[in-house]
Amino acid sequence: MESIKLQIITPQKVLYDGDVAMIEYNTTEGYVGVLPGHIPMTQVLASGKLAIYETKNEEPKVGALHAGFVQIMPDLITILAEIVEWKEDIDIERAKLSADRAMKRISEHPENLDVARAEVALKKALTRIEVAN
């Protein structure tokens, strides 16, 4: 089976370092899948689901990826991420409360509201909920 090395690095630690058959993630341009032999490129990541397939016939390791960059080279995929939360580590109730708070702030639209920040908080909470389900 063909594979490629994947490293996921956050500001806190190297979160993943291993060989994969495929990965899928969200970019600012849309959802992407990468297989071994992909052309070299760099992409800007957006909040969304991250799926890592270590072999072709297994269930993927799934996480919520919140912004960053990915560099694809012939022998290595490097993800530099703000945050990655594995599915099993997500507190769904906390994510739901966070989404509710963000939606309330956006709908009430107080004068001092940083709309962009509230929208990012909402997107992160919704991503956590999607991945946890």
The first five atom37 places (N, CA, C, CB, O) and aatype in JSON, in Angstrom:
{
  "aatype": [12, 6, 15, 9, 11, 10, 5, 9, 9, 16, 14, 5, 11, 19, 10, 18, 3, 7, 3, 19, 0, 12, 9, 6, 18, 2, 16, 16, 6, 7, 18, 19, 7, 19, 10, 14, 7, 8, 9, 14, 12, 16, 5, 19, 10, 0, 15, 7, 11, 10, 0, 9, 18, 6, 16, 11, 2, 6, 6, 14, 11, 19, 7, 0, 10, 8, 0, 7, 13, 19, 5, 9, 12, 14, 3, 10, 9, 16, 9, 10, 0, 6, 9, 19, 6, 17, 11, 6, 3, 9, 3, 9, 6, 1, 0, 11, 10, 15, 0, 3, 1, 0, 12, 11, 1, 9, 15, 6, 8, 14, 6, 2, 10, 3, 19, 0, 1, 0, 6, 19, 0, 10, 11, 11, 0, 10, 16, 1, 9, 6, 19, 0, 2],
  "atom_mask": [
    [1, 1, 1, 1, 1],
    [1, 1, 1, 1, 1],
    [1, 1, 1, 1, 1],
    [1, 1, 1, 1, 1],
    [1, 1, 1, 1, 1],
    [1, 1, 1, 1, 1],
    [1, 1, 1, 1, 1],
    [1, 1, 1, 1, 1],
    [1, 1, 1, 1, 1],
    [1, 1, 1, 1, 1],
    [1, 1, 1, 1, 1],
    [1, 1, 1, 1, 1],
    [1, 1, 1, 1, 1],
    [1, 1, 1, 1, 1],
    [1, 1, 1, 1, 1],
    [1, 1, 1, 1, 1],
    [1, 1, 1, 1, 1],
    [1, 1, 1, 0, 1],
    [1, 1, 1, 1, 1],
    [1, 1, 1, 1, 1],
    [1, 1, 1, 1, 1],
    [1, 1, 1, 1, 1],
    [1, 1, 1, 1, 1],
    [1, 1, 1, 1, 1],
    [1, 1, 1, 1, 1],
    [1, 1, 1, 1, 1],
    [1, 1, 1, 1, 1],
    [1, 1, 1, 1, 1],
    [1, 1, 1, 1, 1],
    [1, 1, 1, 0, 1],
    [1, 1, 1, 1, 1],
    [1, 1, 1, 1, 1],
    [1, 1, 1, 0, 1],
    [1, 1, 1, 1, 1],
    [1, 1, 1, 1, 1],
    [1, 1, 1, 1, 1],
    [1, 1, 1, 0, 1],
    [1, 1, 1, 1, 1],
    [1, 1, 1, 1, 1],
    [1, 1, 1, 1, 1],
    [1, 1, 1, 1, 1],
    [1, 1, 1, 1, 1],
    [1, 1, 1, 1, 1],
    [1, 1, 1, 1, 1],
    [1, 1, 1, 1, 1],
    [1, 1, 1, 1, 1],
    [1, 1, 1, 1, 1],
    [1, 1, 1, 0, 1],
    [1, 1, 1, 1, 1],
    [1, 1, 1, 1, 1],
    [1, 1, 1, 1, 1],
    [1, 1, 1, 1, 1],
    [1, 1, 1, 1, 1],
    [1, 1, 1, 1, 1],
    [1, 1, 1, 1, 1],
    [1, 1, 1, 1, 1],
    [1, 1, 1, 1, 1],
    [1, 1, 1, 1, 1],
    [1, 1, 1, 1, 1],
    [1, 1, 1, 1, 1],
    [1, 1, 1, 1, 1],
    [1, 1, 1, 1, 1],
    [1, 1, 1, 0, 1],
    [1, 1, 1, 1, 1],
    [1, 1, 1, 1, 1],
    [1, 1, 1, 1, 1],
    [1, 1, 1, 1, 1],
    [1, 1, 1, 0, 1],
    [1, 1, 1, 1, 1],
    [1, 1, 1, 1, 1],
    [1, 1, 1, 1, 1],
    [1, 1, 1, 1, 1],
    [1, 1, 1, 1, 1],
    [1, 1, 1, 1, 1],
    [1, 1, 1, 1, 1],
    [1, 1, 1, 1, 1],
    [1, 1, 1, 1, 1],
    [1, 1, 1, 1, 1],
    [1, 1, 1, 1, 1],
    [1, 1, 1, 1, 1],
    [1, 1, 1, 1, 1],
    [1, 1, 1, 1, 1],
    [1, 1, 1, 1, 1],
    [1, 1, 1, 1, 1],
    [1, 1, 1, 1, 1],
    [1, 1, 1, 1, 1],
    [1, 1, 1, 1, 1],
    [1, 1, 1, 1, 1],
    [1, 1, 1, 1, 1],
    [1, 1, 1, 1, 1],
    [1, 1, 1, 1, 1],
    [1, 1, 1, 1, 1],
    [1, 1, 1, 1, 1],
    [1, 1, 1, 1, 1],
    [1, 1, 1, 1, 1],
    [1, 1, 1, 1, 1],
    [1, 1, 1, 1, 1],
    [1, 1, 1, 1, 1],
    [1, 1, 1, 1, 1],
    [1, 1, 1, 1, 1],
    [1, 1, 1, 1, 1],
    [1, 1, 1, 1, 1],
    [1, 1, 1, 1, 1],
    [1, 1, 1, 1, 1],
    [1, 1, 1, 1, 1],
    [1, 1, 1, 1, 1],
    [1, 1, 1, 1, 1],
    [1, 1, 1, 1, 1],
    [1, 1, 1, 1, 1],
    [1, 1, 1, 1, 1],
    [1, 1, 1, 1, 1],
    [1, 1, 1, 1, 1],
    [1, 1, 1, 1, 1],
    [1, 1, 1, 1, 1],
    [1, 1, 1, 1, 1],
    [1, 1, 1, 1, 1],
    [1, 1, 1, 1, 1],
    [1, 1, 1, 1, 1],
    [1, 1, 1, 1, 1],
    [1, 1, 1, 1, 1],
    [1, 1, 1, 1, 1],
    [1, 1, 1, 1, 1],
    [1, 1, 1, 1, 1],
    [1, 1, 1, 1, 1],
    [1, 1, 1, 1, 1],
    [1, 1, 1, 1, 1],
    [1, 1, 1, 1, 1],
    [1, 1, 1, 1, 1],
    [1, 1, 1, 1, 1],
    [1, 1, 1, 1, 1],
    [1, 1, 1, 1, 1],
    [1, 1, 1, 1, 1],
    [1, 1, 1, 1, 1]
  ],
  "atom_positions": [
    [[0.84, -1.19, 0.0], [0.0, 0.0, 0.0], [0.88, 1.24, 0.0], [-0.95, 0.0, 1.22], [1.84, 1.35, 0.77]],
    [[0.54, 2.16, -0.86], [1.28, 3.41, -0.95], [0.86, 4.34, 0.19], [1.04, 4.09, -2.34], [-0.31, 4.4, 0.56]],
    [[1.83, 5.06, 0.75], [1.53, 5.99, 1.84], [2.44, 7.21, 1.73], [1.69, 5.3, 3.22], [3.4, 7.23, 0.96]],
    [[2.11, 8.21, 2.52], [2.91, 9.44, 2.61], [2.97, 9.84, 4.08], [2.3, 10.59, 1.72], [2.02, 9.6, 4.83]],
    [[4.07, 10.43, 4.49], [4.25, 10.87, 5.87], [3.41, 12.13, 6.12], [5.76, 11.14, 6.17], [3.39, 13.05, 5.3]],
    [[2.73, 12.16, 7.26], [1.93, 13.3, 7.68], [2.42, 13.78, 9.04], [0.42, 12.95, 7.74], [2.6, 12.98, 9.96]],
    [[2.63, 15.08, 9.15], [2.93, 15.71, 10.44], [1.9, 16.8, 10.67], [4.39, 16.29, 10.48], [1.65, 17.63, 9.79]],
    [[1.3, 16.8, 11.86], [0.4, 17.87, 12.27], [1.04, 18.55, 13.46], [-1.05, 17.32, 12.61], [1.29, 17.93, 14.5]],
    [[1.3, 19.83, 13.3], [2.01, 20.6, 14.31], [1.12, 21.76, 14.76], [3.37, 21.11, 13.78], [0.64, 22.54, 13.94]],
    [[0.92, 21.86, 16.08], [0.21, 23.0, 16.66], [1.22, 23.8, 17.47], [-1.01, 22.52, 17.56], [2.35, 23.34, 17.67]],
    [[0.86, 24.98, 17.94], [1.81, 25.75, 18.76], [2.23, 25.01, 20.03], [1.18, 27.09, 19.13], [3.3, 25.28, 20.58]],
    [[1.39, 24.07, 20.51], [1.7, 23.36, 21.74], [2.58, 22.13, 21.53], [0.43, 22.95, 22.4], [3.42, 21.82, 22.38]],
    [[2.38, 21.39, 20.38], [3.11, 20.14, 20.22], [2.93, 19.56, 18.83], [2.65, 19.12, 21.27], [2.12, 20.04, 18.03]],
    [[3.71, 18.52, 18.55], [3.49, 17.72, 17.35], [2.34, 16.78, 17.69], [4.81, 16.93, 16.9], [2.48, 15.92, 18.56]],
    [[1.23, 16.95, 17.02], [0.01, 16.23, 17.36], [-0.1, 14.9, 16.63], [-1.19, 17.08, 17.04], [-0.73, 13.96, 17.12]],
    [[0.53, 14.82, 15.48], [0.47, 13.58, 14.7], [1.74, 13.48, 13.88], [-0.79, 13.53, 13.77], [2.22, 14.47, 13.33]],
    [[2.29, 12.27, 13.8], [3.49, 12.01, 13.0], [3.45, 10.56, 12.57], [4.8, 12.34, 13.8], [3.8, 9.66, 13.35]],
    [[3.04, 10.32, 11.34], [2.93, 8.94, 10.88], [2.63, 8.87, 9.4], [0.0, 0.0, 0.0], [2.46, 9.89, 8.73]],
    [[2.57, 7.65, 8.89], [2.27, 7.42, 7.47], [0.78, 7.29, 7.28], [3.0, 6.16, 6.96], [0.09, 6.68, 8.09]],
    [[0.27, 7.87, 6.18], [-1.15, 7.84, 5.88], [-1.39, 7.43, 4.43], [-1.78, 9.21, 6.16], [-0.54, 7.62, 3.56]],
    [[-2.56, 6.85, 4.2], [-2.98, 6.51, 2.85], [-3.69, 7.69, 2.2], [-3.89, 5.26, 2.87], [-3.66, 7.85, 0.98]],
    [[-4.35, 8.53, 3.04], [-5.08, 9.69, 2.53], [-5.47, 10.58, 3.7], [-6.34, 9.25, 1.72], [-5.65, 10.11, 4.82]],
    [[-5.6, 11.88, 3.41], [-6.19, 12.81, 4.38], [-7.2, 13.68, 3.67], [-5.09, 13.68, 5.08], [-7.11, 13.91, 2.46]],
    [[-8.16, 14.17, 4.43], [-9.17, 15.1, 3.92], [-9.28, 16.24, 4.92], [-10.55, 14.4, 3.7], [-9.22, 16.03, 6.13]],
    [[-9.46, 17.46, 4.4], [-9.55, 18.64, 5.25], [-10.22, 19.77, 4.48], [-8.15, 19.08, 5.74], [-10.43, 19.67, 3.27]],
    [[-10.55, 20.83, 5.2], [-11.22, 21.98, 4.61], [-10.21, 23.11, 4.4], [-12.38, 22.44, 5.51], [-9.43, 23.44, 5.29]],
    [[-10.25, 23.71, 3.22], [-9.42, 24.88, 2.92], [-10.35, 26.07, 2.68], [-8.49, 24.62, 1.68], [-11.57, 25.94, 2.68]],
    [[-9.74, 27.22, 2.48], [-10.54, 28.4, 2.15], [-11.2, 28.27, 0.78], [-9.67, 29.66, 2.2], [-12.11, 29.02, 0.44]],
    [[-10.72, 27.3, -0.01], [-11.27, 27.06, -1.35], [-12.26, 25.89, -1.39], [-10.15, 26.8, -2.33], [-12.92, 25.68, -2.4]],
    [[-12.37, 25.13, -0.29], [-13.28, 24.0, -0.25], [-12.64, 22.78, 0.37], [0.0, 0.0, 0.0], [-11.5, 22.83, 0.84]],
    [[-13.38, 21.67, 0.39], [-12.93, 20.42, 1.0], [-11.98, 19.71, 0.04], [-14.14, 19.51, 1.35], [-12.24, 19.64, -1.16]],
    [[-10.85, 19.18, 0.58], [-9.78, 18.6, -0.23], [-9.41, 17.23, 0.3], [-8.55, 19.53, -0.25], [-9.42, 16.99, 1.5]],
    [[-9.09, 16.33, -0.61], [-8.52, 15.04, -0.26], [-7.14, 14.93, -0.9], [0.0, 0.0, 0.0], [-6.95, 15.33, -2.04]],
    [[-6.18, 14.38, -0.15], [-4.81, 14.27, -0.64], [-4.36, 12.81, -0.52], [-3.84, 15.21, 0.15], [-4.46, 12.2, 0.54]],
    [[-3.87, 12.28, -1.63], [-3.33, 10.92, -1.7], [-1.83, 11.0, -1.94], [-4.03, 10.11, -2.83], [-1.33, 12.04, -2.38]],
    [[-1.09, 9.92, -1.67], [0.33, 9.9, -2.02], [0.5, 10.22, -3.51], [0.96, 8.52, -1.68], [-0.32, 9.81, -4.33]],
    [[1.55, 10.94, -3.84], [1.8, 11.32, -5.22], [1.15, 12.63, -5.64], [0.0, 0.0, 0.0], [1.24, 13.02, -6.81]],
    [[0.48, 13.31, -4.7], [-0.15, 14.6, -5.0], [0.9, 15.61, -5.41], [-0.95, 15.12, -3.78], [2.05, 15.54, -4.96]],
    [[0.53, 16.55, -6.25], [1.48, 17.58, -6.66], [1.83, 18.47, -5.47], [0.91, 18.43, -7.83], [0.99, 18.68, -4.59]],
    [[3.04, 19.01, -5.43], [3.4, 19.93, -4.34], [2.52, 21.18, -4.37], [4.88, 20.33, -4.44], [2.23, 21.72, -5.44]],
    [[2.12, 21.62, -3.2], [1.34, 22.86, -3.08], [1.25, 23.29, -1.63], [-0.07, 22.69, -3.67], [1.55, 22.52, -0.71]],
    [[0.83, 24.52, -1.44], [0.56, 25.07, -0.12], [-0.87, 25.58, -0.14], [1.58, 26.21, 0.27], [-1.29, 26.2, -1.12]],
    [[-1.62, 25.33, 0.94], [-3.0, 25.76, 1.01], [-3.28, 26.41, 2.37], [-3.96, 24.59, 0.77], [-2.63, 26.09, 3.36]],
    [[-4.25, 27.31, 2.38], [-4.72, 27.93, 3.62], [-5.89, 27.1, 4.13], [-5.13, 29.44, 3.38], [-6.86, 26.86, 3.41]],
    [[-5.79, 26.67, 5.39], [-6.82, 25.85, 5.99], [-7.93, 26.71, 6.59], [-6.22, 24.94, 7.06], [-7.69, 27.83, 7.05]],
    [[-9.13, 26.17, 6.57], [-10.28, 26.8, 7.21], [-10.83, 25.83, 8.24], [-11.38, 27.21, 6.16], [-10.54, 24.63, 8.18]],
    [[-11.61, 26.32, 9.17], [-12.22, 25.44, 10.17], [-13.04, 24.37, 9.47], [-13.1, 26.24, 11.16], [-13.8, 24.65, 8.54]],
    [[-12.86, 23.14, 9.93], [-13.62, 22.05, 9.34], [-13.13, 20.71, 9.84], [0.0, 0.0, 0.0], [-12.24, 20.62, 10.69]],
    [[-13.71, 19.68, 9.3], [-13.4, 18.3, 9.68], [-12.07, 17.88, 9.05], [-14.54, 17.35, 9.24], [-11.8, 18.15, 7.88]],
    [[-11.25, 17.2, 9.84], [-10.0, 16.6, 9.39], [-10.17, 15.09, 9.5], [-8.76, 17.1, 10.21], [-10.53, 14.59, 10.57]],
    [[-9.92, 14.37, 8.41], [-10.02, 12.91, 8.43], [-8.69, 12.33, 7.96], [-11.2, 12.4, 7.52], [-8.19, 12.69, 6.9]],
    [[-8.12, 11.44, 8.77], [-6.83, 10.81, 8.47], [-7.07, 9.32, 8.28], [-5.78, 11.07, 9.61], [-7.56, 8.64, 9.19]],
    [[-6.73, 8.82, 7.1], [-6.85, 7.4, 6.79], [-5.45, 6.8, 6.8], [-7.57, 7.17, 5.41], [-4.65, 7.08, 5.9]],
    [[-5.16, 5.99, 7.8], [-3.84, 5.38, 7.87], [-3.72, 4.2, 6.91], [-3.55, 4.92, 9.3], [-2.64, 3.92, 6.4]],
    [[-4.82, 3.51, 6.66], [-4.9, 2.49, 5.61], [-6.19, 2.73, 4.84], [-4.84, 1.03, 6.21], [-7.09, 3.41, 5.33]],
    [[-6.26, 2.19, 3.66], [-7.39, 2.49, 2.77], [-8.74, 1.97, 3.26], [-7.13, 1.94, 1.42], [-9.77, 2.54, 2.92]],
    [[-8.75, 0.91, 4.05], [-10.01, 0.28, 4.43], [-10.39, 0.47, 5.89], [-9.95, -1.17, 4.13], [-11.17, -0.32, 6.42]],
    [[-9.9, 1.46, 6.52], [-10.21, 1.65, 7.94], [-11.05, 2.9, 8.14], [-8.93, 1.75, 8.77], [-11.16, 3.75, 7.26]],
    [[-11.63, 2.98, 9.31], [-12.32, 4.21, 9.71], [-11.26, 5.28, 9.95], [-13.21, 3.98, 10.99], [-10.21, 4.99, 10.51]],
    [[-11.53, 6.49, 9.53], [-10.51, 7.53, 9.7], [-10.41, 8.03, 11.15], [-10.81, 8.7, 8.79], [-11.36, 7.91, 11.92]],
    [[-9.26, 8.56, 11.48], [-9.09, 9.32, 12.73], [-9.63, 10.71, 12.39], [-7.54, 9.36, 13.23], [-9.18, 11.35, 11.44]],
    [[-10.6, 11.18, 13.18], [-11.32, 12.41, 12.84], [-11.07, 13.47, 13.9], [-12.82, 12.13, 12.69], [-11.01, 13.18, 15.09]],
    [[-10.93, 14.71, 13.43], [-10.76, 15.82, 14.34], [-11.35, 17.1, 13.78], [0.0, 0.0, 0.0], [-11.72, 17.17, 12.6]],
    [[-11.44, 18.09, 14.63], [-11.86, 19.44, 14.24], [-10.59, 20.26, 14.09], [-12.85, 20.08, 15.29], [-9.84, 20.44, 15.04]],
    [[-10.36, 20.76, 12.88], [-9.17, 21.54, 12.58], [-9.6, 23.0, 12.47], [-8.47, 21.05, 11.26], [-10.54, 23.31, 11.73]],
    [[-8.92, 23.88, 13.2], [-9.32, 25.29, 13.22], [-8.2, 26.17, 12.69], [-9.7, 25.72, 14.65], [-7.39, 26.68, 13.46]],
    [[-8.17, 26.36, 11.4], [-7.28, 27.31, 10.73], [-5.82, 26.91, 10.75], [-7.43, 28.66, 11.36], [-5.35, 26.23, 11.67]],
    [[-5.11, 27.35, 9.74], [-3.7, 27.08, 9.62], [-3.28, 26.98, 8.16], [0.0, 0.0, 0.0], [-3.91, 27.57, 7.28]],
    [[-2.21, 26.23, 7.94], [-1.67, 26.05, 6.59], [-1.29, 24.59, 6.39], [-0.44, 26.98, 6.36], [-1.0, 23.88, 7.36]],
    [[-1.28, 24.14, 5.15], [-0.79, 22.81, 4.83], [0.21, 22.94, 3.68], [-1.97, 21.85, 4.45], [-0.01, 23.69, 2.73]],
    [[1.3, 22.2, 3.79], [2.29, 22.13, 2.72], [2.37, 20.68, 2.27], [3.7, 22.67, 3.19], [2.6, 19.78, 3.08]],
    [[2.17, 20.46, 0.98], [2.23, 19.12, 0.42], [3.5, 19.02, -0.42], [0.96, 18.8, -0.43], [3.7, 19.79, -1.36]],
    [[4.34, 18.06, -0.07], [5.56, 17.77, -0.81], [5.49, 16.31, -1.25], [6.85, 18.05, 0.05], [4.63, 15.57, -0.78]],
    [[6.38, 15.88, -2.15], [6.29, 14.48, -2.63], [6.37, 13.43, -1.52], [7.4, 14.23, -3.61], [5.75, 12.37, -1.65]],
    [[7.11, 13.69, -0.44], [7.29, 12.69, 0.6], [6.74, 13.09, 1.97], [8.74, 12.38, 0.72], [6.9, 12.35, 2.93]],
    [[6.09, 14.26, 2.06], [5.65, 14.76, 3.36], [4.51, 15.76, 3.22], [6.82, 15.41, 4.11], [4.56, 16.67, 2.38]],
    [[3.48, 15.58, 4.05], [2.41, 16.58, 4.2], [2.59, 17.17, 5.59], [0.96, 15.94, 4.0], [2.61, 16.44, 6.58]],
    [[2.71, 18.49, 5.67], [2.86, 19.17, 6.95], [1.67, 20.1, 7.15], [4.2, 19.95, 7.03], [1.41, 20.99, 6.34]],
    [[0.94, 19.89, 8.25], [-0.15, 20.77, 8.62], [0.31, 21.59, 9.82], [-1.47, 19.97, 8.95], [0.67, 21.03, 10.86]],
    [[0.3, 22.9, 9.67], [0.57, 23.82, 10.78], [-0.79, 24.39, 11.16], [1.61, 24.96, 10.39], [-1.35, 25.21, 10.43]],
    [[-1.3, 23.97, 12.3], [-2.67, 24.3, 12.67], [-2.72, 25.11, 13.95], [-3.48, 23.04, 12.83], [-1.91, 24.92, 14.86]],
    [[-3.68, 26.01, 14.0], [-3.95, 26.77, 15.23], [-4.38, 25.81, 16.32], [-5.04, 27.86, 14.99], [-3.83, 25.81, 17.43]],
    [[-5.38, 24.97, 16.01], [-5.92, 24.0, 16.95], [-6.41, 22.78, 16.16], [-7.09, 24.62, 17.81], [-7.0, 22.92, 15.09]],
    [[-6.16, 21.6, 16.69], [-6.81, 20.37, 16.21], [-7.32, 19.65, 17.44], [-5.82, 19.47, 15.37], [-6.57, 19.4, 18.39]],
    [[-8.6, 19.31, 17.42], [-9.22, 18.59, 18.53], [-9.75, 17.26, 18.0], [-10.37, 19.43, 19.19], [-10.59, 17.24, 17.1]],
    [[-9.26, 16.15, 18.55], [-9.73, 14.84, 18.13], [-11.17, 14.65, 18.56], [-8.84, 13.72, 18.69], [-11.59, 15.15, 19.61]],
    [[-11.92, 13.93, 17.75], [-13.34, 13.7, 17.99], [-13.62, 13.27, 19.43], [-13.87, 12.63, 17.03], [-14.53, 13.79, 20.07]],
    [[-12.83, 12.34, 19.93], [-13.08, 11.79, 21.28], [-12.78, 12.79, 22.4], [-12.23, 10.56, 21.48], [-13.17, 12.57, 23.54]],
    [[-12.1, 13.89, 22.08], [-11.76, 14.9, 23.1], [-12.74, 16.08, 23.13], [-10.36, 15.42, 22.85], [-12.64, 16.95, 24.0]],
    [[-13.67, 16.11, 22.19], [-14.6, 17.25, 22.11], [-15.73, 17.09, 23.12], [-15.17, 17.39, 20.68], [-16.38, 16.04, 23.19]],
    [[-15.96, 18.14, 23.89], [-17.08, 18.2, 24.83], [-18.27, 18.81, 24.06], [-16.73, 19.06, 26.12], [-18.35, 20.02, 23.89]],
    [[-19.17, 17.96, 23.61], [-20.26, 18.42, 22.75], [-21.19, 19.4, 23.45], [-21.07, 17.24, 22.26], [-21.67, 20.34, 22.82]],
    [[-21.44, 19.21, 24.74], [-22.32, 20.14, 25.47], [-21.68, 21.53, 25.54], [-22.62, 19.62, 26.89], [-22.36, 22.54, 25.38]],
    [[-20.4, 21.55, 25.8], [-19.68, 22.83, 25.83], [-19.71, 23.5, 24.45], [-18.22, 22.62, 26.3], [-19.87, 24.72, 24.35]],
    [[-19.55, 22.7, 23.39], [-19.6, 23.25, 22.03], [-20.98, 23.83, 21.72], [-19.25, 22.16, 21.01], [-21.08, 24.88, 21.09]],
    [[-22.03, 23.14, 22.16], [-23.39, 23.64, 21.93], [-23.63, 24.95, 22.67], [-24.43, 22.59, 22.37], [-24.22, 25.88, 22.12]],
    [[-23.16, 25.03, 23.91], [-23.29, 26.28, 24.68], [-22.53, 27.42, 24.01], [-22.78, 26.09, 26.13], [-23.02, 28.54, 23.94]],
    [[-21.35, 27.11, 23.51], [-20.53, 28.11, 22.82], [-21.23, 28.6, 21.55], [-19.14, 27.53, 22.48], [-21.24, 29.8, 21.26]],
    [[-21.82, 27.67, 20.79], [-22.55, 28.05, 19.57], [-23.74, 28.94, 19.92], [-23.03, 26.8, 18.81], [-23.99, 29.94, 19.25]],
    [[-24.48, 28.56, 20.97], [-25.63, 29.36, 21.4], [-25.21, 30.77, 21.79], [-26.35, 28.68, 22.56], [-25.86, 31.74, 21.41]],
    [[-24.11, 30.87, 22.57], [-23.61, 32.18, 22.99], [-23.24, 33.04, 21.78], [-22.39, 32.02, 23.92], [-23.59, 34.21, 21.71]],
    [[-22.53, 32.45, 20.83], [-22.09, 33.2, 19.65], [-23.29, 33.64, 18.81], [-21.13, 32.34, 18.78], [-23.34, 34.78, 18.34]],
    [[-24.27, 32.75, 18.62], [-25.46, 33.12, 17.84], [-26.24, 34.23, 18.53], [-26.37, 31.89, 17.64], [-26.75, 35.14, 17.87]],
    [[-26.33, 34.17, 19.85], [-27.04, 35.21, 20.6], [-26.34, 36.55, 20.44], [-27.13, 34.83, 22.1], [-26.98, 37.57, 20.2]],
    [[-25.02, 36.54, 20.58], [-24.26, 37.8, 20.42], [-24.45, 38.38, 19.03], [-22.76, 37.56, 20.7], [-24.64, 39.59, 18.86]],
    [[-24.38, 37.51, 18.02], [-24.52, 37.99, 16.64], [-25.93, 38.53, 16.4], [-24.21, 36.85, 15.64], [-26.09, 39.57, 15.77]],
    [[-26.95, 37.83, 16.9], [-28.33, 38.27, 16.67], [-28.67, 39.55, 17.43], [-29.3, 37.17, 17.06], [-29.43, 40.38, 16.94]],
    [[-28.11, 39.7, 18.65], [-28.36, 40.92, 19.43], [-27.56, 42.09, 18.9], [-28.03, 40.69, 20.9], [-27.96, 43.24, 19.02]],
    [[-26.43, 41.79, 18.32], [-25.53, 42.76, 17.7], [-25.29, 44.01, 18.56], [-26.09, 43.18, 16.35], [-25.62, 45.12, 18.15]],
    [[-24.71, 43.82, 19.76], [-24.41, 44.99, 20.58], [-23.42, 45.91, 19.87], [-23.85, 44.56, 21.95], [-22.67, 45.48, 18.99]],
    [[-23.44, 47.16, 20.27], [-22.63, 48.18, 19.59], [-21.13, 47.85, 19.6], [-22.85, 49.53, 20.24], [-20.43, 48.15, 18.64]],
    [[-20.65, 47.24, 20.66], [-19.22, 46.95, 20.78], [-18.85, 45.56, 20.27], [-18.79, 47.08, 22.23], [-17.73, 45.1, 20.51]],
    [[-19.75, 44.88, 19.56], [-19.51, 43.52, 19.09], [-18.46, 43.48, 17.98], [-20.81, 42.91, 18.59], [-18.55, 44.22, 17.0]],
    [[-17.49, 42.62, 18.16], [-16.53, 42.33, 17.1], [-17.17, 41.2, 16.29], [-15.09, 41.93, 17.67], [-17.06, 40.03, 16.66]],
    [[-17.82, 41.55, 15.19], [-18.61, 40.59, 14.41], [-17.73, 39.46, 13.89], [-19.31, 41.3, 13.25], [-18.11, 38.3, 13.96]],
    [[-16.57, 39.8, 13.36], [-15.68, 38.78, 12.8], [-15.28, 37.76, 13.88], [-14.42, 39.43, 12.2], [-15.27, 36.55, 13.63]],
    [[-14.98, 38.24, 15.06], [-14.58, 37.35, 16.16], [-15.74, 36.45, 16.57], [-14.09, 38.17, 17.37], [-15.55, 35.26, 16.83]],
    [[-16.94, 37.01, 16.63], [-18.12, 36.23, 16.99], [-18.41, 35.17, 15.92], [-19.35, 37.15, 17.18], [-18.8, 34.04, 16.25]],
    [[-18.23, 35.51, 14.66], [-18.45, 34.55, 13.58], [-17.42, 33.42, 13.61], [-18.4, 35.26, 12.22], [-17.76, 32.27, 13.34]],
    [[-16.18, 33.74, 13.94], [-15.14, 32.7, 14.07], [-15.49, 31.77, 15.23], [-13.74, 33.34, 14.29], [-15.36, 30.55, 15.1]],
    [[-15.92, 32.33, 16.35], [-16.31, 31.51, 17.5], [-17.47, 30.58, 17.13], [-16.7, 32.4, 18.7], [-17.48, 29.42, 17.53]],
    [[-18.43, 31.1, 16.39], [-19.57, 30.29, 15.96], [-19.11, 29.17, 15.03], [-20.62, 31.16, 15.27], [-19.53, 28.03, 15.18]],
    [[-18.25, 29.48, 14.07], [-17.76, 28.47, 13.13], [-16.98, 27.37, 13.86], [-16.86, 29.13, 12.06], [-17.14, 26.19, 13.54]],
    [[-16.16, 27.73, 14.82], [-15.42, 26.73, 15.59], [-16.36, 25.83, 16.38], [-14.43, 27.41, 16.54], [-16.18, 24.62, 16.42]],
    [[-17.36, 26.43, 17.0], [-18.32, 25.64, 17.78], [-19.11, 24.69, 16.87], [-19.29, 26.57, 18.55], [-19.32, 23.53, 17.21]],
    [[-19.55, 25.18, 15.72], [-20.3, 24.33, 14.8], [-19.43, 23.21, 14.23], [-20.87, 25.18, 13.66], [-19.93, 22.11, 13.99]],
    [[-18.15, 23.49, 14.0], [-17.23, 22.46, 13.53], [-17.07, 21.39, 14.59], [-15.85, 23.07, 13.17], [-17.09, 20.2, 14.27]],
    [[-16.91, 21.79, 15.85], [-16.79, 20.82, 16.95], [-18.04, 19.93, 17.01], [-16.58, 21.54, 18.3], [-17.93, 18.71, 17.18]],
    [[-19.21, 20.54, 16.89], [-20.47, 19.78, 16.94], [-20.55, 18.8, 15.78], [-21.68, 20.73, 16.92], [-20.91, 17.64, 15.97]],
    [[-20.21, 19.25, 14.57], [-20.25, 18.39, 13.39], [-19.3, 17.19, 13.57], [-19.86, 19.19, 12.12], [-19.68, 16.05, 13.29]],
    [[-18.1, 17.43, 14.04], [-17.11, 16.36, 14.19], [-17.52, 15.4, 15.31], [-15.72, 16.95, 14.48], [-17.36, 14.18, 15.17]],
    [[-18.04, 15.92, 16.4], [-18.41, 15.08, 17.54], [-19.59, 14.17, 17.22], [-18.74, 15.96, 18.75], [-19.73, 13.09, 17.79]],
    [[-20.43, 14.6, 16.3], [-21.58, 13.78, 15.9], [-21.14, 12.83, 14.82], [-22.77, 14.65, 15.4], [-21.94, 12.04, 14.33]]
  ]
}
